[in-house]
Amino acid sequence: MTSKQTFSILFWVNSSRAKDNMAEIYARIVVNRKRVNISLKTKVDIKKWDKNKGRLKSKDPGSLQINRFIEQTRTQIFQSYMDLQANNEAVSATSVKSRFLGEDENHTSIKELIAYHNEKMQHVLNPATMRHFKTSQNYIMEYIQKEYKSKDYLLKNLDYGFIIGFESFLRSYKPKHYQAQIGNNTIMKHIQRLRKMVTMAFHMEWITKDPFVKFKPKIIKKERDFLTQNELERLEKLSCSVERLTQVKDLFVFSCYTGISFGDIMLLTKKNIVEGEDGNLWIITSRQKTSTSVKVPLLPQALEVIEKYQKCRRTSITGTLLPTLSNQKVNSYLKEIAYLCQIKKNLTFHMARHTFATTVTLTNGVPLETVSKLLGHNKLSTTQIYARVIEKKVSEDMQNLKMKMARKTTDECSDKKNQ
């Protein structure tokens, strides 16, 4: 939960630049601890200034007139703040100042858009998705700093050039935490997140045109890797004295036979196991990523993993169905497991989900529609990305077709002989 938005107005005189005891009055606007100053273009005698009350102490006509001016300014600034809230616009110290000065038409900035997006979407989007957005937002601000030598950028100046400039910046960028450059599809993801925020600004009428109209994303289709039946069997049979590797292997096998993602497995408890209408045990949960309901009948291999950790000290402490580990450590340990099993693939935990879709289900004749339900997908097209029908299945289907055609030919020849 975020704290309630804070807003205040303070009037002060810049006594450090006083000349002949005369100093200029400023209004300070503070929103969520971020502040801006506005000069009132009026000078007063600093001896007459009441610092605590933010007004003149003197009762002479000139002082009373200035005090009235200060109160009018306070009212107008407060009204500017209320107008922004009423219109559901981004509220910041800068935007209040711009509204007060009448400079805010199409003057909302990228930084303000980011703040507005994050405030409105933090309870709508999954925390992991929000983290991805913040990563993209950091890249956007780095690009603005490098390309425009500025800490911010006005939305009204967004154009096609900004987008392709950002793409070029990402293609040449080398992240500090690893040496490799950002991949093409990851770059498109960052641009897609920028596009979602810009579309929000367009719908809010903060910009009059969509700069993405001419932009075409360049997604490179990649084959989804998975384990073959032989590789899966080698992994299942792996006997290892290192406990951490054994636990990771078990988690991976469990995912191969349920299709449940790593993040969702980490949240499973005994309450997620229920007896279905068929009398068998099922896992009923919802996807952390999409909140979609998932119901998976437990295959013997998955049940075996669950039973193994029923009386485990670690799971009894955490209250989870299986041991909990970080995704980073799991993927690191999977590299060791791949080496031990002589699997020459870049083994990641998500590959277990692909293996479930292909080797475990589709290859064994489970319809695509059923696989889609088991994976918790809302669209069949999403499942088609995960689930490739491998060569063995194609070969079997063609062999069955050959047999049917051969029988048909034999039957036709038999019929002709009998005539």
C-alpha positions as CSV (number, residue, x, y, z in Angstrom):
1,M,0.0,0.0,0.0
2,T,1.3,3.5,-0.9
3,S,1.0,6.4,1.4
4,K,-1.6,9.1,0.7
5,Q,-0.4,11.9,-1.6
6,T,1.0,14.9,0.3
7,F,0.6,18.5,-0.9
8,S,1.6,21.8,0.7
9,I,2.2,25.5,-0.2
10,L,4.7,27.6,1.5
11,F,5.6,31.3,0.9
12,W,9.1,32.5,1.7
13,V,11.5,35.3,0.9
14,N,15.0,34.8,-0.6
15,S,16.9,36.8,2.0
16,S,20.2,35.5,0.7
17,R,19.8,37.7,-2.3
18,A,18.4,40.7,-0.5
19,K,19.4,44.2,-1.5
20,D,18.8,47.1,0.8
21,N,16.8,44.7,3.0
22,M,14.4,44.0,0.0
23,A,14.0,40.4,-1.1
24,E,11.7,38.6,-3.6
25,I,8.7,36.5,-2.4
26,Y,8.5,32.9,-3.7
27,A,5.7,30.3,-3.5
28,R,7.0,26.8,-2.9
29,I,4.8,23.9,-4.0
30,V,5.5,20.5,-2.5
31,V,3.9,17.2,-3.7
32,N,5.1,13.9,-2.2
33,R,8.3,15.6,-1.0
34,K,9.2,16.9,-4.5
35,R,9.2,20.7,-4.6
36,V,9.3,23.6,-7.1
37,N,9.4,27.4,-6.6
38,I,7.4,30.2,-8.3
39,S,8.6,33.8,-8.1
40,L,5.7,36.2,-7.3
41,K,7.8,39.0,-8.9
42,T,7.3,41.1,-5.8
43,K,9.9,42.3,-3.3
44,V,9.3,43.1,0.4
45,D,11.2,44.4,3.4
46,I,12.7,41.3,5.1
47,K,12.3,43.0,8.5
48,K,8.5,43.0,8.0
49,W,8.4,39.3,6.9
50,D,6.9,36.7,9.3
51,K,8.7,33.5,8.4
52,N,6.4,31.2,10.4
53,K,3.1,32.6,8.8
54,G,4.5,33.3,5.3
55,R,3.2,36.8,5.2
56,L,4.0,40.4,6.2
57,K,3.7,41.4,9.8
58,S,3.0,45.0,9.2
59,K,-0.5,46.4,9.0
60,D,0.2,49.3,6.7
61,P,-1.9,49.5,3.4
62,G,1.0,48.3,1.2
63,S,1.6,45.3,3.4
64,L,-2.1,44.4,3.6
65,Q,-2.3,44.5,-0.2
66,I,0.7,42.2,-0.6
67,N,-0.9,39.8,2.0
68,R,-4.1,39.7,0.0
69,F,-2.0,38.9,-3.1
70,I,-0.3,36.1,-1.3
71,E,-3.7,34.6,-0.2
72,Q,-5.1,34.9,-3.7
73,T,-2.0,33.1,-5.1
74,R,-2.4,30.4,-2.4
75,T,-6.1,29.9,-3.5
76,Q,-5.1,29.7,-7.2
77,I,-2.3,27.2,-6.6
78,F,-4.7,25.0,-4.5
79,Q,-7.3,25.2,-7.3
80,S,-4.8,24.2,-9.9
81,Y,-4.0,21.1,-7.7
82,M,-7.7,20.3,-7.3
83,D,-8.3,20.7,-11.1
84,L,-5.5,18.1,-11.9
85,Q,-7.1,15.7,-9.4
86,A,-10.6,16.2,-10.7
87,N,-9.5,15.6,-14.3
88,N,-7.6,12.5,-13.3
89,E,-4.3,13.9,-14.6
90,A,-0.8,13.3,-13.3
91,V,-0.3,15.3,-10.1
92,S,3.2,16.5,-9.3
93,A,4.8,19.7,-8.1
94,T,5.8,20.5,-11.7
95,S,2.3,19.8,-13.1
96,V,0.7,22.0,-10.4
97,K,3.1,24.8,-11.2
98,S,2.4,24.5,-14.9
99,R,-1.3,24.5,-14.4
100,F,-1.1,27.6,-12.2
101,L,1.1,29.5,-14.7
102,G,-1.2,28.3,-17.6
103,E,1.7,26.4,-19.3
104,D,0.4,22.9,-18.9
105,E,-1.4,22.4,-22.2
106,N,0.4,19.4,-23.8
107,H,3.3,19.9,-21.3
108,T,3.0,16.7,-19.4
109,S,6.4,15.0,-19.3
110,I,7.6,11.4,-19.7
111,K,8.6,11.4,-16.0
112,E,5.0,12.4,-15.0
113,L,3.5,9.8,-17.3
114,I,5.7,7.1,-15.7
115,A,4.6,8.3,-12.2
116,Y,1.0,8.3,-13.2
117,H,1.2,4.9,-14.8
118,N,2.9,3.3,-11.8
119,E,0.4,4.8,-9.4
120,K,-2.6,3.6,-11.3
121,M,-1.3,0.2,-12.4
122,Q,0.5,-1.0,-9.2
123,H,-2.6,-2.8,-7.9
124,V,-3.7,-4.0,-11.4
125,L,-0.5,-5.5,-12.8
126,N,1.3,-8.5,-11.3
127,P,4.3,-7.4,-9.2
128,A,6.7,-9.2,-11.6
129,T,5.1,-7.3,-14.5
130,M,5.5,-4.0,-12.6
131,R,9.2,-4.8,-12.1
132,H,9.6,-5.3,-15.9
133,F,7.9,-1.9,-16.5
134,K,10.3,-0.2,-14.0
135,T,13.3,-1.7,-15.8
136,S,12.0,-0.4,-19.1
137,Q,11.3,3.0,-17.5
138,N,14.9,3.2,-16.3
139,Y,16.1,2.6,-19.8
140,I,13.8,5.3,-21.2
141,M,15.1,7.9,-18.7
142,E,18.8,6.8,-19.5
143,Y,18.0,7.3,-23.2
144,I,16.6,10.8,-22.6
145,Q,19.6,11.7,-20.5
146,K,22.1,10.5,-23.2
147,E,20.2,11.6,-26.3
148,Y,18.7,14.9,-25.1
149,K,21.0,15.8,-22.2
150,S,18.0,16.3,-20.1
151,K,16.4,14.7,-17.0
152,D,12.9,14.7,-18.6
153,Y,11.1,15.0,-21.9
154,L,7.8,16.6,-22.9
155,L,5.1,14.2,-24.2
156,K,4.1,16.8,-26.8
157,N,7.5,16.3,-28.5
158,L,7.2,12.5,-28.8
159,D,7.5,11.4,-32.4
160,Y,8.6,8.5,-34.6
161,G,12.2,9.7,-34.3
162,F,12.1,9.3,-30.5
163,I,10.9,5.7,-30.8
164,I,13.5,4.6,-33.4
165,G,16.2,6.5,-31.4
166,F,15.2,4.5,-28.3
167,E,15.4,1.3,-30.2
168,S,18.9,2.2,-31.5
169,F,19.9,3.1,-27.9
170,L,18.8,-0.3,-26.6
171,R,20.5,-2.2,-29.5
172,S,23.9,-0.6,-28.6
173,Y,23.4,-0.7,-24.8
174,K,25.5,-3.0,-22.7
175,P,23.9,-3.7,-19.3
176,K,26.3,-3.5,-16.3
177,H,25.2,-6.8,-14.8
178,Y,26.1,-8.9,-17.8
179,Q,28.3,-8.5,-20.9
180,A,25.9,-9.5,-23.7
181,Q,23.9,-6.9,-25.4
182,I,20.1,-6.8,-25.1
183,G,18.4,-9.3,-27.4
184,N,16.0,-8.3,-30.2
185,N,12.8,-9.6,-28.6
186,T,13.7,-8.1,-25.2
187,I,14.2,-4.7,-26.9
188,M,10.7,-5.1,-28.5
189,K,9.3,-5.8,-25.0
190,H,10.8,-2.6,-23.7
191,I,9.4,-0.6,-26.6
192,Q,6.0,-2.4,-26.1
193,R,5.9,-1.2,-22.5
194,L,6.7,2.4,-23.7
195,R,3.9,2.0,-26.2
196,K,1.4,1.0,-23.5
197,M,2.2,4.0,-21.4
198,V,2.1,6.3,-24.5
199,T,-1.3,4.8,-25.4
200,M,-2.5,5.6,-21.9
201,A,-1.4,9.2,-22.4
202,F,-3.2,9.3,-25.8
203,H,-6.4,8.1,-24.3
204,M,-6.1,10.6,-21.5
205,E,-5.7,13.3,-24.2
206,W,-2.3,14.4,-22.9
207,I,-1.0,14.0,-26.5
208,T,-3.0,14.6,-29.7
209,K,-1.3,12.0,-31.9
210,D,0.0,8.5,-31.4
211,P,3.8,8.4,-32.4
212,F,3.6,4.6,-32.7
213,V,1.3,4.7,-35.8
214,K,4.2,4.0,-38.2
215,F,6.3,1.8,-35.9
216,K,6.3,-1.9,-36.7
217,P,7.7,-4.2,-34.0
218,K,10.4,-6.7,-35.3
219,I,9.7,-9.9,-33.3
220,I,12.0,-12.8,-34.2
221,K,10.1,-16.1,-33.8
222,K,12.1,-18.6,-31.7
223,E,11.6,-22.3,-31.4
224,R,10.6,-23.2,-27.8
225,D,13.0,-25.8,-26.5
226,F,11.9,-28.8,-24.5
227,L,13.3,-32.2,-23.3
228,T,12.7,-35.3,-25.4
229,Q,11.4,-38.4,-23.8
230,N,14.9,-39.8,-23.7
231,E,16.3,-36.7,-22.0
232,L,13.4,-36.5,-19.5
233,E,14.0,-40.2,-18.5
234,R,17.8,-39.5,-18.0
235,L,17.0,-36.5,-15.8
236,E,14.4,-38.5,-13.8
237,K,16.9,-41.3,-13.2
238,L,19.6,-39.0,-12.0
239,S,20.9,-40.1,-8.6
240,C,22.8,-37.3,-6.8
241,S,24.2,-37.0,-3.3
242,V,24.0,-33.2,-3.4
243,E,20.8,-32.2,-1.8
244,R,20.3,-28.9,-3.6
245,L,20.6,-30.6,-7.0
246,T,18.2,-33.4,-6.0
247,Q,15.6,-30.8,-4.8
248,V,15.9,-28.8,-8.0
249,K,15.6,-32.0,-10.1
250,D,12.5,-33.0,-8.2
251,L,10.9,-29.5,-8.7
252,F,11.7,-29.7,-12.5
253,V,10.2,-33.1,-12.8
254,F,7.1,-32.0,-11.0
255,S,6.7,-29.1,-13.5
256,C,7.3,-31.5,-16.4
257,Y,4.3,-33.6,-15.3
258,T,2.0,-30.7,-14.2
259,G,2.9,-27.8,-16.5
260,I,2.9,-25.5,-13.5
261,S,5.4,-22.6,-13.6
262,F,8.1,-22.1,-11.1
263,G,6.5,-19.1,-9.4
264,D,3.2,-20.9,-9.0
265,I,4.9,-24.0,-7.7
266,M,6.6,-22.0,-4.9
267,L,3.1,-20.9,-3.7
268,L,1.5,-24.4,-3.6
269,T,0.4,-25.8,-0.2
270,K,-1.5,-28.9,0.8
271,K,-4.7,-26.9,0.4
272,N,-4.2,-26.9,-3.3
273,I,-4.5,-30.7,-3.5
274,V,-8.2,-31.7,-3.7
275,E,-10.0,-34.9,-4.7
276,G,-11.7,-34.4,-8.1
277,E,-15.1,-35.7,-9.2
278,D,-13.3,-38.6,-10.8
279,G,-12.0,-39.7,-7.4
280,N,-8.4,-38.8,-8.3
281,L,-6.2,-36.1,-6.8
282,W,-6.0,-32.8,-8.6
283,I,-4.0,-29.5,-8.1
284,I,-6.3,-26.5,-8.2
285,T,-4.6,-23.1,-8.1
286,S,-4.5,-19.9,-10.1
287,R,-1.7,-18.5,-12.2
288,Q,0.2,-15.7,-10.4
289,K,0.9,-14.0,-13.7
290,T,-2.7,-13.8,-15.0
291,S,-4.9,-15.0,-12.0
292,T,-6.4,-17.6,-14.4
293,S,-7.7,-20.7,-12.7
294,V,-5.6,-23.9,-13.2
295,K,-6.8,-27.4,-12.6
296,V,-4.4,-30.3,-13.2
297,P,-5.0,-34.0,-12.5
298,L,-1.9,-35.4,-10.8
299,L,0.1,-37.9,-12.8
300,P,2.0,-40.6,-10.8
301,Q,5.4,-38.9,-11.4
302,A,4.1,-35.7,-9.8
303,L,2.5,-37.5,-6.9
304,E,5.7,-39.3,-6.2
305,V,7.5,-35.9,-5.8
306,I,4.8,-34.6,-3.5
307,E,4.9,-37.7,-1.3
308,K,8.7,-37.4,-1.1
309,Y,8.5,-34.0,0.6
310,Q,5.4,-34.6,2.8
311,K,7.4,-35.1,6.0
312,C,10.3,-32.9,4.9
313,R,11.5,-30.5,7.6
314,R,12.0,-27.7,5.2
315,T,8.4,-27.8,3.8
316,S,6.9,-28.2,7.3
317,I,8.6,-24.9,8.3
318,T,7.6,-23.0,5.1
319,G,4.1,-24.6,4.9
320,T,4.6,-25.2,1.2
321,L,4.0,-28.3,-0.8
322,L,7.6,-28.5,-2.1
323,P,10.9,-26.9,-1.1
324,T,11.2,-23.2,-1.9
325,L,14.2,-21.8,-3.7
326,S,15.0,-18.6,-5.7
327,N,14.4,-18.8,-9.5
328,Q,18.0,-17.6,-10.0
329,K,19.5,-20.4,-8.0
330,V,17.3,-23.0,-9.6
331,N,18.3,-22.0,-13.1
332,S,22.0,-22.0,-12.0
333,Y,21.7,-25.5,-10.5
334,L,19.9,-26.8,-13.6
335,K,23.1,-26.1,-15.6
336,E,24.9,-28.6,-13.3
337,I,22.0,-31.1,-13.7
338,A,22.2,-30.8,-17.5
339,Y,25.9,-31.6,-17.4
340,L,25.4,-34.6,-15.2
341,C,22.6,-35.9,-17.4
342,Q,24.6,-35.1,-20.6
343,I,21.8,-32.9,-21.8
344,K,23.3,-30.4,-24.3
345,K,20.6,-27.8,-24.0
346,N,20.4,-24.6,-22.1
347,L,18.3,-26.1,-19.4
348,T,16.0,-23.5,-17.7
349,F,13.0,-24.1,-15.4
350,H,10.6,-22.8,-18.0
351,M,11.6,-25.6,-20.3
352,A,9.7,-28.0,-18.0
353,R,6.5,-26.2,-19.0
354,H,7.4,-26.7,-22.6
355,T,8.2,-30.3,-22.0
356,F,4.8,-30.9,-20.4
357,A,3.1,-29.3,-23.4
358,T,5.0,-31.3,-26.0
359,T,6.7,-34.5,-24.7
360,V,4.2,-35.4,-21.9
361,T,0.8,-34.3,-23.3
362,L,0.7,-33.6,-27.1
363,T,3.0,-36.4,-28.0
364,N,0.7,-38.8,-26.1
365,G,-2.4,-37.7,-28.0
366,V,-3.8,-35.1,-25.5
367,P,-5.8,-32.6,-27.6
368,L,-4.4,-29.0,-27.9
369,E,-7.5,-27.6,-26.3
370,T,-7.0,-29.7,-23.2
371,V,-3.3,-28.8,-23.0
372,S,-4.4,-25.1,-23.2
373,K,-6.7,-25.6,-20.2
374,L,-4.0,-27.4,-18.2
375,L,-1.5,-24.6,-18.9
376,G,-4.0,-22.0,-17.8
377,H,-4.0,-20.1,-21.1
378,N,-6.9,-17.9,-22.1
379,K,-6.1,-18.2,-25.8
380,L,-5.4,-21.3,-27.8
381,S,-2.9,-19.3,-29.9
382,T,-0.8,-18.9,-26.7
383,T,-0.6,-22.7,-26.3
384,Q,0.4,-23.1,-29.9
385,I,3.6,-21.2,-29.1
386,Y,4.5,-23.5,-26.2
387,A,3.3,-26.8,-27.7
388,R,5.1,-28.1,-30.8
389,V,4.1,-31.5,-32.1
390,I,7.5,-33.1,-32.3
391,E,8.8,-35.4,-35.1
392,K,7.9,-38.6,-33.3
393,K,4.3,-37.6,-33.1
394,V,4.2,-36.5,-36.8
395,S,5.9,-39.8,-37.8
396,E,3.3,-41.8,-35.8
397,D,0.4,-39.9,-37.3
398,M,1.7,-40.4,-40.8
399,Q,2.3,-44.1,-40.2
400,N,-1.3,-44.5,-39.0
401,L,-2.4,-42.7,-42.2
402,K,-0.3,-45.1,-44.3
403,M,-1.9,-48.1,-42.6
404,K,-5.4,-46.7,-43.2
405,M,-4.7,-46.0,-46.8
406,A,-3.2,-49.5,-47.2
407,R,-6.3,-51.1,-45.6
408,K,-8.5,-49.0,-47.9
409,T,-6.6,-50.2,-51.0
410,T,-6.7,-53.8,-49.8
411,D,-10.5,-53.6,-49.2
412,E,-11.1,-52.0,-52.6
413,C,-9.1,-54.9,-54.3
414,S,-11.0,-57.5,-52.3
415,D,-14.3,-55.9,-53.3
416,K,-13.3,-56.0,-57.1
417,K,-12.4,-59.7,-56.8
418,N,-15.7,-60.6,-55.2
419,Q,-17.7,-58.8,-57.9
